[in-house]
Amino acid sequence: MEKYIVKPSVDMYMGVKVDKDTKLKYKTEDVEQIVENLVLNSVTKITGDNFKSEYHTTIILQEGDILIFEDEGRGYIKPVEEFMSVEDAIKELENIKE
């Protein structure tokens, strides 16, 4: 019997690892975001047939959290999945190789 793992993803995502000094701003017609003092504040506006919605979201961040940037209009998101740098991922895979 052999050991197996789930195939690692080779998809790349743009993002930033936050620290206490991180300051980011992103604005489109529908999304406005500010990251400052380890807080991500986001306002998202959605308009459709016969309705308008506006969502205010505040996410408390920790130093070292990674925010992924989605250039499809969502801006910065804090993913549910754990992300790491390519360098760290290679080290992790090297560890299980043995």
Protein Blocks (a to p, Z undefined) as FASTA:
>chain_A
ZZddddddfbdcddddddfklccddddfkbccddeehiacdddddddehiacdddddddd
dehiacdddfehnopaddfbdcddfklmmmmmmmmmZZ
